[in-house]
Amino acid sequence: VETMAKLGETYAFLSDPVSSNLYLNNAILSGYTPKTNLERRLAYNYSLLDDSVGMIKVLNYLLQEDDALENDFAVGISLSLEKWDIDRAKSWATRWLEKYPNSPVITPLFLSSLRLSGEASGALDILSGIPEEEKIKNPNYLLEEALLLQNIGHDDDAMKIFWEISRMEDWPDLMAEAQLQIARKNEQNTSPSEQKNGWW
């Protein structure tokens, strides 16, 4: 069994995820322990193969392990949100937050799942309990707050937050998302006559 696990890791090192998965799966099915690292490697291999179905299947097992890490949950929740599997994302986020309720990594993802499932009021209730300094330290909270406010029609408040995030150069992904939201809003606000004359 250990030989199969080692072969799985070796093929992963050789950038052969298909062969790696074959041996890793056999090692797990043969009772290799601890299996968490092998499941983690399997999930990564499936991501290399662009096989989200296989990845989700492995993550279902991995996230039930007692030694699953916060990052494992973050990967699973993010993938579920990307695939619009909102219920699964919410379930996995809830599972982690029951143990670690103040997780700065999982809480914003949980807020995303609430927003995407139409539970804006619940998400805003959670955000109201997070100190402003914590939101500035972790602007993922700010982005979710802005998106939630936008969803419920509080566009002016949302835009103020987007403008704040758009200047956060230390967070390039969030900055780009905020700038995109600002550009979309500006486009919506452009009058038909201005669009016709090409003033934008």
N, CA and C of each residue as an Amber inpcrd file, in Angstrom:
protein
   600
   0.8300000  -1.2150000   0.0000000   0.0000000   0.0000000   0.0000000
   0.8600000   1.2580000   0.0000000   1.9310000   1.2270000   0.8000000
   2.8220000   2.3880000   0.8390000   3.4910000   2.6100000  -0.5130000
   3.7800000   1.5090000  -1.1940000   4.4050000   1.6160000  -2.5210000
   3.4720000   2.3300000  -3.4930000   2.1840000   1.9920000  -3.4440000
   1.2150000   2.6590000  -4.3260000   1.1440000   4.1480000  -4.0170000
   1.1540000   4.4840000  -2.7270000   1.1070000   5.8950000  -2.3410000
   2.3390000   6.6340000  -2.8430000   3.5200000   5.9890000  -2.7060000
   4.7610000   6.6160000  -3.1680000   4.7740000   6.7730000  -4.6850000
   4.2630000   5.7580000  -5.3820000   4.1870000   5.8640000  -6.8430000
   3.2460000   6.9960000  -7.2610000   2.1500000   7.1400000  -6.5240000
   1.2200000   8.2350000  -6.8040000   1.8960000   9.5850000  -6.6590000
   2.6870000   9.7440000  -5.5950000   3.3980000  11.0040000  -5.3730000
   4.4820000  11.1990000  -6.4270000   5.1440000  10.0970000  -6.8070000
   6.2100000  10.1860000  -7.8150000   5.6610000  10.6420000  -9.1650000
   4.5570000  10.0540000  -9.5800000   3.9540000  10.4550000 -10.8610000
   3.4350000  11.8980000 -10.7990000   2.9800000  12.3140000  -9.6240000
   2.5760000  13.7160000  -9.4780000   3.7780000  14.6300000  -9.6860000
   4.9190000  14.2320000  -9.0990000   6.1570000  15.0060000  -9.2480000
   6.5920000  15.0540000 -10.7090000   6.2960000  13.9780000 -11.4420000
   6.6660000  13.9080000 -12.8600000   5.6120000  14.5450000 -13.7760000
   4.6600000  15.2440000 -13.1680000   3.5980000  15.9430000 -13.9140000
   2.7570000  14.9950000 -14.7540000   2.4480000  13.8330000 -14.1570000
   1.5740000  12.8620000 -14.8110000   0.3810000  12.6160000 -13.8720000
  -0.5890000  13.5590000 -13.8600000  -1.6860000  13.4390000 -12.8970000
  -2.5790000  12.2250000 -13.1120000  -2.6880000  11.7470000 -14.3600000
  -3.5400000  10.5860000 -14.6210000  -2.9700000   9.3440000 -13.9280000
  -1.6840000   9.0720000 -14.1520000  -1.0460000   7.9250000 -13.4940000
  -1.0000000   8.1170000 -11.9840000  -0.7410000   9.3410000 -11.5770000
  -0.7090000   9.6340000 -10.1430000  -2.0390000   9.2820000  -9.4900000
  -3.1300000   9.6990000 -10.1110000  -4.4540000   9.4290000  -9.5380000
  -4.7580000   7.9340000  -9.4830000  -4.2940000   7.2050000 -10.4680000
  -4.5180000   5.7630000 -10.4900000  -3.9200000   5.1120000  -9.2440000
  -2.6820000   5.4620000  -8.9250000  -2.0130000   4.8630000  -7.7690000
  -2.5500000   5.4280000  -6.4450000  -2.8360000   6.7170000  -6.4280000
  -3.3600000   7.3110000  -5.1920000  -4.7300000   6.7330000  -4.8420000
  -5.5820000   6.5880000  -5.8360000  -6.9060000   5.9920000  -5.5970000
  -6.7760000   4.5590000  -5.0790000  -5.8840000   3.7940000  -5.6850000
  -5.6760000   2.4130000  -5.2400000  -5.1360000   2.3600000  -3.8150000
  -4.2410000   3.2940000  -3.4760000  -3.6850000   3.3240000  -2.1180000
  -4.7800000   3.6100000  -1.0950000  -5.6440000   4.5650000  -1.4100000
  -6.7280000   4.9180000  -0.4850000  -7.7100000   3.7630000  -0.3530000
  -8.0820000   3.1610000  -1.4760000  -9.0310000   2.0500000  -1.4510000
  -8.4540000   0.8320000  -0.7210000  -7.1110000   0.7410000  -0.6950000
  -6.4640000  -0.3840000  -0.0080000  -6.2470000  -0.1130000   1.4740000
  -6.7090000   1.0650000   1.9330000  -6.6590000   1.3500000   3.3690000
  -5.4720000   2.1600000   3.8360000  -4.7610000   2.8260000   2.9150000
  -3.6120000   3.6300000   3.3290000  -4.0540000   4.7350000   4.2780000
  -3.2930000   4.9150000   5.3590000  -3.5410000   6.0120000   6.2990000
  -2.2100000   6.6650000   6.6760000  -2.1870000   7.9650000   6.9960000
  -3.3450000   8.8750000   6.8930000  -3.6140000   9.2130000   5.4260000
  -4.8560000   9.3300000   5.0750000  -5.1950000   9.5210000   3.6650000
  -5.4360000  10.9770000   3.2770000  -5.3970000  11.8740000   4.2580000
  -5.7050000  13.2780000   3.9640000  -4.7790000  13.8610000   2.9030000
  -3.4650000  13.6140000   3.0490000  -2.5240000  14.1680000   2.0770000
  -2.7500000  13.5910000   0.6870000  -3.1150000  12.2980000   0.6440000
  -3.3780000  11.6780000  -0.6610000  -4.6410000  12.2720000  -1.2920000
  -5.6540000  12.4920000  -0.4900000  -6.8870000  13.1000000  -1.0110000
  -6.6150000  14.5260000  -1.4920000  -5.7590000  15.2110000  -0.7620000
  -5.4050000  16.5830000  -1.1580000  -4.6860000  16.5620000  -2.5040000
  -3.7640000  15.6150000  -2.6650000  -3.0360000  15.4890000  -3.9230000
  -3.9780000  15.0930000  -5.0610000  -4.9100000  14.1860000  -4.7680000
  -5.9000000  13.7890000  -5.7700000  -6.7000000  14.9950000  -6.2540000
  -7.1660000  15.8090000  -5.3160000  -7.9570000  16.9860000  -5.6710000
  -7.1410000  17.9220000  -6.5580000  -5.8640000  18.0950000  -6.2090000
  -5.0010000  18.9710000  -7.0060000  -4.8060000  18.3920000  -8.4080000
  -4.5990000  17.0790000  -8.4830000  -4.4370000  16.4450000  -9.7920000
  -5.6710000  16.6480000 -10.6650000  -6.8490000  16.5050000 -10.0560000
  -8.0830000  16.7090000 -10.8200000  -8.1930000  18.1530000 -11.3050000
  -7.6830000  19.0860000 -10.5050000  -7.7080000  20.4900000 -10.9480000
  -6.7940000  20.6820000 -12.1530000  -5.6380000  19.9860000 -12.1580000
  -4.7250000  20.0560000 -13.3080000  -5.3790000  19.4910000 -14.5560000
  -6.2270000  18.4760000 -14.3490000  -6.9200000  17.8400000 -15.4700000
  -8.2040000  18.5760000 -15.8530000  -8.4780000  19.6740000 -15.1420000
  -9.6990000  20.4530000 -15.3740000 -10.9490000  19.5830000 -15.1970000
 -10.8700000  18.6860000 -14.2160000 -11.9720000  17.7660000 -13.9320000
 -12.6320000  18.1890000 -12.6110000 -13.5510000  19.1340000 -12.7120000
 -14.1760000  19.6610000 -11.4920000 -15.0770000  18.6270000 -10.8220000
 -15.6560000  17.7200000 -11.6090000 -16.5090000  16.6760000 -11.0320000
 -15.6790000  15.7550000 -10.1460000 -14.5230000  15.3100000 -10.6680000
 -13.6320000  14.4710000  -9.8710000 -13.1110000  15.2000000  -8.6520000
 -12.8050000  16.4770000  -8.8150000 -12.2920000  17.2760000  -7.7050000
 -13.3210000  17.4090000  -6.5940000 -14.5650000  17.6970000  -6.9690000
 -15.6320000  17.8160000  -5.9750000 -15.8330000  16.4900000  -5.2450000
 -15.7690000  15.3930000  -5.9880000 -15.9570000  14.0700000  -5.3870000
 -14.8980000  13.8040000  -4.3190000 -13.6510000  14.1170000  -4.6330000
 -12.5660000  13.9130000  -3.6710000 -12.7190000  14.8630000  -2.4840000
 -13.0630000  16.1100000  -2.7600000 -13.2330000  17.0800000  -1.6760000
 -14.3500000  16.6750000  -0.7210000 -15.3670000  16.0180000  -1.2410000
 -16.4340000  15.5110000  -0.3690000 -15.8760000  14.6030000   0.7180000
 -14.8890000  13.7890000   0.3490000 -14.2500000  12.9100000   1.3280000
 -13.2570000  13.6750000   2.1900000 -12.4390000  14.4840000   1.5370000
 -11.3880000  15.2170000   2.2540000 -11.9630000  16.1020000   3.3530000
 -13.0500000  16.7960000   3.0580000 -13.5890000  17.7560000   4.0210000
 -14.3550000  17.0860000   5.1610000 -14.4680000  15.7690000   5.1130000
 -15.0220000  15.0410000   6.2520000 -13.9420000  14.5670000   7.2160000
 -12.6700000  14.7050000   6.8080000 -11.5630000  14.2640000   7.6560000
 -11.3620000  15.2440000   8.8160000 -11.0230000  14.7090000   9.9740000
 -10.8220000  15.5550000  11.1490000  -9.6500000  16.5140000  10.9840000
  -8.6690000  16.1220000  10.1500000  -7.4920000  16.9690000   9.9760000
  -7.5220000  17.7780000   8.6800000  -8.7070000  17.9150000   8.0890000
  -8.8320000  18.8040000   6.9290000  -8.5160000  20.2330000   7.3590000
  -7.8290000  20.9570000   6.4910000  -7.3680000  22.3080000   6.8160000
  -8.3390000  23.3750000   6.3110000  -8.1640000  24.5670000   6.8640000
  -8.9810000  25.6930000   6.4290000  -8.8380000  25.9140000   4.9250000
  -7.6130000  25.7700000   4.4260000  -7.3920000  25.9730000   2.9930000
  -8.1270000  24.9290000   2.1520000  -8.2440000  23.6950000   2.6720000
  -9.0060000  22.6610000   1.9630000 -10.4630000  23.1000000   1.8050000
 -11.0200000  23.6270000   2.8950000 -12.4030000  24.1120000   2.8490000
 -12.5200000  25.2970000   1.8990000 -11.5350000  26.1910000   1.9380000
 -11.5770000  27.3730000   1.0660000 -11.5780000  26.9610000  -0.4040000
 -10.7620000  25.9670000  -0.7520000 -10.7180000  25.4780000  -2.1270000
 -12.0700000  24.8840000  -2.5260000 -12.6150000  24.0450000  -1.6470000
 -13.8940000  23.4030000  -1.9500000 -15.0370000  24.3920000  -2.0870000
 -15.0860000  25.3640000  -1.1760000 -16.1610000  26.3590000  -1.2060000
 -16.0280000  27.2430000  -2.4450000 -14.7980000  27.6600000  -2.7420000
 -14.5740000  28.5160000  -3.9140000 -14.9560000  27.8000000  -5.2010000
 -14.5880000  26.5120000  -5.3050000 -14.9410000  25.7380000  -6.4890000
 -16.4530000  25.5930000  -6.6060000 -17.1190000  25.3430000  -5.4880000
 -18.5790000  25.1950000  -5.5060000 -19.2530000  26.4910000  -5.9340000
 -18.7510000  27.6190000  -5.4490000 -19.3050000  28.9130000  -5.8610000
 -19.0770000  29.1420000  -7.3500000 -17.8840000  28.7720000  -7.8190000
 -17.5600000  28.9460000  -9.2390000 -18.4940000  28.1160000 -10.1160000
 -18.8450000  26.9100000  -9.6320000 -19.7240000  26.0190000 -10.3880000
 -21.1950000  26.2690000 -10.0680000 -21.4540000  27.3050000  -9.3150000
 -22.8240000  27.7070000  -8.9530000 -23.5380000  26.6250000  -8.1350000
 -22.7620000  25.8530000  -7.3830000 -23.3190000  24.8580000  -6.4660000
 -23.4030000  25.5260000  -5.0970000 -24.3460000  26.4520000  -4.9720000
 -24.3920000  27.3440000  -3.8110000 -24.7190000  26.5770000  -2.5290000
 -25.6160000  25.6200000  -2.6010000 -25.9810000  24.8620000  -1.3990000
 -24.7780000  24.1110000  -0.8340000 -23.9890000  23.5150000  -1.7160000
 -22.7920000  22.7990000  -1.2510000 -21.8000000  23.7740000  -0.6200000
 -21.6050000  24.9230000  -1.2710000 -20.6890000  25.9320000  -0.7340000
 -21.1250000  26.3690000   0.6590000 -22.4180000  26.6120000   0.8010000
 -22.9450000  27.0590000   2.0940000 -22.7690000  25.9750000   3.1650000
 -23.0120000  24.7290000   2.7710000 -22.8970000  23.6100000   3.6970000
 -21.4660000  23.4470000   4.1910000 -20.5090000  23.5030000   3.2640000
 -19.1090000  23.3560000   3.6590000 -18.6420000  24.5370000   4.5100000
 -19.0600000  25.7330000   4.1510000 -18.6810000  26.9080000   4.9430000
 -19.2530000  26.8130000   6.3540000 -20.4980000  26.3870000   6.4530000
 -21.1360000  26.2470000   7.7570000 -20.4030000  25.2260000   8.6120000
 -19.9790000  24.1310000   7.9860000 -19.2750000  23.0750000   8.7250000
 -18.0000000  23.6180000   9.3680000 -17.2460000  24.4220000   8.6100000
 -16.0090000  24.9800000   9.1650000 -16.3120000  26.0400000  10.2180000
 -17.2660000  26.8970000   9.9510000 -17.5650000  27.9990000  10.8590000
 -18.1750000  27.5200000  12.1710000 -18.7610000  26.3310000  12.1790000
 -19.2530000  25.7730000  13.4450000 -18.0910000  25.5040000  14.3930000
 -16.9210000  25.2020000  13.8360000 -15.7320000  24.9610000  14.6590000
 -14.9260000  26.2350000  14.8840000 -14.8360000  27.0580000  13.8420000
 -14.0200000  28.2770000  13.9000000 -14.8550000  29.4500000  13.3960000
 -15.7250000  29.9850000  14.2490000 -16.7230000  30.9730000  13.7970000
 -16.1590000  32.3020000  13.2990000 -14.9060000  32.6140000  13.6340000
 -14.3640000  33.9130000  13.2210000 -13.3260000  33.7830000  12.1150000
 -13.4110000  32.7210000  11.3290000 -12.4220000  32.5000000  10.2770000
 -12.4310000  33.6340000   9.2550000 -11.3040000  34.3470000   9.0990000
 -11.2540000  35.4490000   8.1320000 -11.1910000  34.9620000   6.6860000
 -10.9380000  33.6700000   6.4940000 -10.8850000  33.1050000   5.1470000
 -12.2530000  32.5780000   4.7250000 -12.8990000  31.8190000   5.6090000
 -14.1510000  31.1550000   5.2550000 -15.3550000  32.0880000   5.3800000
 -15.3280000  33.0130000   6.3250000 -16.4970000  33.8840000   6.5160000
 -16.8540000  34.6770000   5.2610000 -15.8840000  35.3130000   4.5610000
 -16.2630000  36.0150000   3.3230000 -16.8510000  35.0760000   2.2720000
 -16.3620000  33.8410000   2.2090000 -16.9160000  32.8790000   1.2640000
 -18.3350000  32.4880000   1.6500000 -18.5660000  32.3810000   2.9540000
 -19.9220000  32.0990000   3.4310000 -20.8570000  33.2500000   3.0680000
 -20.3580000  34.4790000   3.2120000 -21.1550000  35.6500000   2.8360000
 -21.4910000  35.6110000   1.3450000 -20.5300000  35.1760000   0.5340000
 -20.7860000  35.0370000  -0.9100000 -21.9050000  34.0480000  -1.1720000
 -21.8730000  32.9260000  -0.4580000 -22.9020000  31.9040000  -0.6690000
 -24.2720000  32.4180000  -0.2530000 -24.3160000  33.2060000   0.8180000
 -25.5920000  33.7920000   1.2360000 -26.0950000  34.7990000   0.2030000
 -25.1820000  35.6190000  -0.2920000 -25.5720000  36.6230000  -1.2970000
 -26.1160000  35.9540000  -2.5530000 -25.4180000  34.9230000  -3.0090000
 -25.8070000  34.2580000  -4.2520000 -27.0690000  33.4110000  -4.0950000
 -27.4270000  33.0880000  -2.8620000 -28.6690000  32.3340000  -2.6390000
 -29.8210000  33.2590000  -2.2480000 -29.5920000  34.5840000  -2.3570000
 -30.6660000  35.5420000  -2.1030000 -30.9090000  35.8380000  -0.6440000
 -29.9300000  35.5410000   0.2070000 -30.0850000  35.7680000   1.6470000
 -29.2840000  36.9920000   2.0820000 -29.5650000  38.1090000   1.4250000
 -28.8010000  39.3280000   1.6770000 -28.9370000  39.8040000   3.1220000
 -30.1260000  39.7210000   3.6810000 -30.3300000  40.2360000   5.0340000
 -29.4860000  39.4560000   6.0410000 -29.4120000  38.1310000   5.8760000
 -28.5900000  37.3250000   6.7770000 -27.1220000  37.6770000   6.6560000
 -26.6640000  37.8910000   5.4220000 -25.2660000  38.2520000   5.2020000
 -24.9550000  39.6220000   5.8000000 -25.8580000  40.5790000   5.6190000
 -25.6340000  41.9220000   6.1690000 -25.6630000  41.9090000   7.6890000
 -26.4650000  41.0290000   8.2790000 -26.4670000  40.8880000   9.7410000
 -25.1020000  40.4370000  10.2380000 -24.4980000  39.4870000   9.5180000
 -23.1650000  39.0190000   9.9040000 -22.1490000  40.1450000   9.7560000
 -22.2280000  40.8680000   8.6460000 -21.2840000  41.9640000   8.4120000
 -21.4140000  43.0640000   9.4550000 -22.6270000  43.2810000   9.9510000
 -22.8230000  44.3390000  10.9540000 -22.0900000  44.0300000  12.2510000
 -21.7650000  42.7680000  12.4780000 -21.0590000  42.3860000  13.6890000
 -19.5490000  42.3520000  13.5330000 -19.0640000  42.6790000  12.3410000
 -17.6200000  42.6790000  12.0960000 -17.0950000  44.1030000  12.2140000
 -16.1140000  44.3590000  13.0890000 -15.5870000  45.7190000  13.2740000
 -15.0320000  46.2950000  11.9720000 -15.1570000  47.6120000  11.8150000
 -14.6930000  48.2700000  10.5940000 -13.2050000  48.0560000  10.3600000
 -12.4110000  48.0540000  11.4460000 -10.9700000  47.8620000  11.2680000
 -10.6540000  46.4630000  10.7210000 -11.4890000  45.4990000  11.0780000
 -11.3130000  44.1440000  10.5630000 -11.6690000  44.0920000   9.0700000
 -12.6840000  44.8450000   8.6830000 -13.0700000  44.8930000   7.2690000
 -11.9700000  45.5300000   6.4260000 -11.3380000  46.5620000   6.9630000
 -10.2630000  47.2330000   6.2260000  -9.0380000  46.3220000   6.1430000
  -8.7830000  45.5970000   7.2230000  -7.6630000  44.6620000   7.2420000
  -7.8910000  43.5190000   6.2500000  -9.1420000  43.1130000   6.0990000
  -9.5050000  42.0260000   5.1840000 -10.6120000  42.5330000   4.2570000
 -10.2340000  43.2280000   3.1740000 -11.2430000  43.8740000   2.3140000
 -12.1470000  42.9100000   1.5430000 -11.9350000  41.5940000   1.6920000
 -12.9300000  40.6580000   1.1660000 -14.2920000  40.9400000   1.7930000
 -14.2770000  41.3500000   3.0570000 -15.5280000  41.7320000   3.7310000
 -16.1420000  42.9580000   3.0560000 -15.2950000  43.9340000   2.7430000
 -15.7850000  45.1560000   2.1150000 -16.4030000  44.8750000   0.7530000
 -15.7400000  44.0110000  -0.0200000 -16.2740000  43.6820000  -1.3450000
 -17.6430000  43.0270000  -1.2280000 -17.7700000  42.0810000  -0.2990000
 -19.0630000  41.4220000  -0.1150000 -20.1270000  42.4180000   0.3490000
 -19.7350000  43.3250000   1.2260000 -20.6900000  44.3300000   1.7080000
 -21.1770000  45.1970000   0.5520000 -20.2490000  45.6150000  -0.2970000
 -20.6210000  46.4590000  -1.4410000 -21.5480000  45.7050000  -2.3960000
 -21.2190000  44.4490000  -2.6840000 -22.0530000  43.6570000  -3.5910000
 -23.4450000  43.4250000  -3.0060000 -23.4990000  43.2060000  -1.7020000
 -24.7950000  43.0150000  -1.0420000 -25.6330000  44.2860000  -1.0800000
 -25.0030000  45.4190000  -0.7900000 -25.7150000  46.6970000  -0.8290000
 -26.2190000  46.9850000  -2.2380000 -25.4040000  46.6470000  -3.2170000
 -25.8160000  46.8180000  -4.6130000 -27.0270000  45.9380000  -4.9290000
 -27.0090000  44.7170000  -4.4120000 -28.1030000  43.7850000  -4.6740000
 -29.4360000  44.2670000  -4.1220000 -29.3980000  44.9980000  -3.0030000
 -30.6500000  45.4550000  -2.3920000 -30.9840000  46.8930000  -2.7840000
 -30.2590000  47.4290000  -3.7710000 -30.6060000  48.7350000  -4.3160000
 -29.9670000  49.9320000  -3.6450000 -29.0050000  49.7030000  -2.7410000
 -28.3210000  50.8210000  -2.0810000 -27.0510000  51.1590000  -2.8750000
 -27.2610000  51.6360000  -4.0960000 -26.1420000  51.8090000  -5.0250000
 -25.1260000  52.8430000  -4.5570000 -25.5880000  53.9370000  -3.9850000
 -24.6520000  54.9870000  -3.5650000 -23.7090000  54.4690000  -2.4810000
 -24.2670000  53.7680000  -1.5030000 -23.4310000  53.2040000  -0.4320000
 -22.4690000  52.1640000  -1.0020000 -22.9650000  51.3660000  -1.9510000
 -22.1140000  50.3480000  -2.5660000 -20.9550000  51.0000000  -3.3180000
 -21.2460000  52.0750000  -4.0680000 -20.2120000  52.7340000  -4.8590000
 -19.1220000  53.3380000  -3.9720000 -19.5030000  53.8620000  -2.8160000
 -18.4960000  54.4220000  -1.8970000 -17.4890000  53.3550000  -1.4940000
 -17.9990000  52.1510000  -1.2410000 -17.1060000  51.0590000  -0.8380000
 -16.2780000  50.5840000  -2.0220000 -16.8960000  50.4890000  -3.1920000
 -16.1390000  50.0930000  -4.3800000 -14.9970000  51.0700000  -4.6470000
 -15.2690000  52.3640000  -4.4820000 -14.2120000  53.3620000  -4.6940000
 -13.0830000  53.1610000  -3.6830000 -13.4330000  52.8410000  -2.4540000
 -12.4160000  52.5990000  -1.4230000 -11.5430000  51.3960000  -1.8070000
 -12.1950000  50.3170000  -2.2530000 -11.4520000  49.1130000  -2.6200000
 -10.6140000  49.3480000  -3.8790000 -11.1050000  50.1760000  -4.7860000
 -10.4220000  50.3960000  -6.0710000  -9.0560000  51.0440000  -5.8980000
  -8.7480000  51.5310000  -4.7000000  -7.4490000  52.1500000  -4.4320000
  -6.5410000  51.2490000  -3.5940000  -6.9720000  50.0260000  -3.3270000
  -6.2010000  49.1090000  -2.4760000  -5.2400000  48.2780000  -3.3270000
  -4.0830000  48.8420000  -3.6000000  -3.1320000  48.2010000  -4.5100000
  -2.5610000  46.8980000  -3.9480000  -2.6310000  46.7260000  -2.6420000
  -2.1310000  45.4820000  -2.0400000  -3.0830000  44.3100000  -2.2760000
  -4.2700000  44.5990000  -2.7930000  -5.2740000  43.5690000  -3.0640000
  -5.7040000  43.6640000  -4.5260000  -4.8170000  43.3020000  -5.4600000
  -5.0710000  43.5570000  -6.8920000  -6.3440000  42.8940000  -7.4320000
  -6.6700000  41.6790000  -6.9710000  -7.8770000  41.0130000  -7.4750000
  -9.1320000  41.7550000  -7.0410000  -9.1520000  42.1680000  -5.7700000
 -10.3140000  42.9010000  -5.2650000 -10.3870000  44.2850000  -5.9070000
  -9.2240000  44.8920000  -6.0910000  -9.1800000  46.2150000  -6.7210000
  -9.7550000  46.1380000  -8.1400000  -9.3750000  45.0920000  -8.8780000
  -9.8670000  44.9300000 -10.2460000 -11.3780000  44.7040000 -10.2630000
 -11.8910000  43.9100000  -9.3240000 -13.3280000  43.6640000  -9.2570000
 -14.0780000  44.9520000  -8.9340000 -13.5470000  45.7430000  -8.0030000
 -14.1910000  47.0080000  -7.6540000 -14.1930000  47.9650000  -8.8380000
 -13.0830000  48.0460000  -9.5540000 -13.0020000  48.9190000 -10.7230000
 -13.9860000  48.4760000 -11.8070000 -14.1610000  47.1750000 -11.9440000
 -15.1340000  46.6520000 -12.9070000 -16.5460000  47.0690000 -12.5250000
 -16.8680000  46.9770000 -11.2430000 -18.2080000  47.3720000 -10.7830000
 -18.4380000  48.8670000 -10.9970000 -17.4020000  49.6670000 -10.7730000
 -17.5210000  51.1130000 -10.9820000 -17.7360000  51.4120000 -12.4680000
 -16.9810000  50.7320000 -13.3200000 -17.1180000  50.9380000 -14.7680000
 -18.5110000  50.5540000 -15.2430000 -19.0420000  49.4600000 -14.7270000
 -20.3980000  49.0400000 -15.1050000 -21.4240000  50.0720000 -14.6760000
 -21.2370000  50.6080000 -13.4850000 -22.1840000  51.6140000 -12.9820000
 -22.1090000  52.8780000 -13.8310000 -20.9000000  53.2910000 -14.1900000
 -20.7310000  54.4790000 -15.0230000 -21.3760000  54.2830000 -16.3950000
 -21.2620000  53.0680000 -16.8990000 -21.8650000  52.7630000 -18.2010000
 -23.3900000  52.8290000 -18.1240000 -23.9340000  52.3300000 -17.0180000
 -25.3850000  52.3830000 -16.8220000 -25.8710000  53.8150000 -16.7230000
 -25.0310000  54.6640000 -16.1320000 -25.4330000  56.0530000 -15.9190000
 -25.2610000  56.9260000 -17.1540000 -24.6020000  56.3940000 -18.1770000
 -24.3940000  57.1720000 -19.4020000 -25.7180000  57.2810000 -20.1540000
 -26.0770000  58.4910000 -20.5400000 -27.3580000  58.6980000 -21.2160000
 -27.3240000  58.1140000 -22.6160000 -28.4800000  57.7360000 -23.1600000
 -28.5480000  57.1860000 -24.5250000 -27.9570000  58.1210000 -25.5680000
 -28.1510000  59.4200000 -25.4090000 -27.6330000  60.3640000 -26.4010000
 -26.1160000  60.3900000 -26.3830000 -25.5330000  60.2700000 -25.1590000
 -24.0880000  60.2540000 -25.0710000 -23.5200000  58.9840000 -25.6970000
 -24.2170000  57.8330000 -25.4650000 -23.7690000  56.5950000 -26.0750000
 -23.8200000  56.7120000 -27.6090000 -24.8970000  57.3230000 -28.1040000
 -25.0820000  57.4380000 -29.5540000 -23.9760000  58.2820000 -30.1740000
 -23.5640000  59.3520000 -29.4800000 -22.5580000  60.2540000 -30.0010000
 -21.1370000  59.7780000 -29.7080000 -21.0310000  58.6240000 -28.9690000
 -19.7110000  58.0970000 -28.6900000 -18.9280000  58.8750000 -27.6710000
 -19.6220000  59.5480000 -26.7540000 -18.9230000  60.3420000 -25.7590000
 -18.3060000  59.4890000 -24.6600000 -18.5420000  58.1780000 -24.6890000
 -17.9770000  57.3150000 -23.6420000 -17.0950000  56.2870000 -24.2960000
